[in-house]
Amino acid sequence: MTDFQPQVSKFSLSSIDTEDSTYCLRPYCTDEVDQALSDSIQHIGLLHPPLVQDSDTGTVILSGRKRILAAKELGWQELACLILKKKTPVQLKWKILLSHAIIGSQLSCIEQAIFFDKASQELDHSTVLTFLPILGYKQNPQLLNTFSRSLNLAPTAIKALHHSHIQPKSIDLLAQCTYKDQETLVRLIEAFKLGSSKQRNLILLALDLTRRLNRPLEEIITEWSRGRTKQNSENRPQQAAELFGWLAEKQSPRLHRADQEFKTFIREIKLPESCTLLPTPSFEDNKLTLEIRFSDRNHFREMWDIIRPAFENSRE
């Protein structure tokens, strides 16, 4: 393998095929120059040489496309690159490409998915699994399935995942929604800046409601928008709380009313902080459980002498 280690060599930029995007990991591979990167290269120089490989048609870019485009934009004629030999084993090529791509940066969920998708076109499944630890994952086949599903989402959802507006944990649930519902969910998640757990809760609510009502999510959200008050219209957390409450009521009116009535009851009886009153799951009956916290056994003994008579009287 040592015979195939990449070597640093200067290349004429005109000999590098910048139109070939075979190995580009970005979801939208364009020739647009990153101005911040261009300014950095101009003032500091190129600290991390791009990775290229000889091919039958010329020199192709494996990693570092944005740096090469920035250098061309600056008018450079030559550029120091890491060069892989033409006959480098395919598995080693993809391993070096991934290792090079993550130096000094973190690949987005979508960039990782694109890497595994492209590597799978040249390598078998078991070999591709061996690349997961390079990114800090265990060799879990299910993870590759999740990556694959992410690339089949609506373009809006793919873009949101790429920019970390949606968390990877939401991919499998999001994939169960229609493209149109995915677009609505992305809009809501970005507008309210929802975290991972709230994203998941919103998608679960959307899946249940759209299936039971047989209506697109956009129609359901429009119904909420028309019915809500205009107060605190700029308070995003409060808007999100209103939306979640409305969707929960829409999903299960009886359960939502029971929950609201119980919360009102708790406020009215003014329980001390050391006590918690719990209903049965889903309010299936009227039974309640009272939890009382004591600082230690001595405190419990003191209080038990006071409250025991009340319990004994309740049994009579």
PyMOL commands that set and color helices and strands:
alter all, ss='L'
color gray80, all
select helices_A, chain A and resi 2-4+13-15+35-44+65-73+90-101+109-120+125-129+132-135+141-150+155-162+168-174+179-192+196-213+217-227+236-251+253-269+281-283+297-315
alter helices_A, ss='H'
color red, helices_A
select strands_A, chain A and resi 7-12+16-17+51-55+58-63+78-84+275-279+288-292
alter strands_A, ss='S'
color yellow, strands_A
deselect
rebuild
show_as cartoon
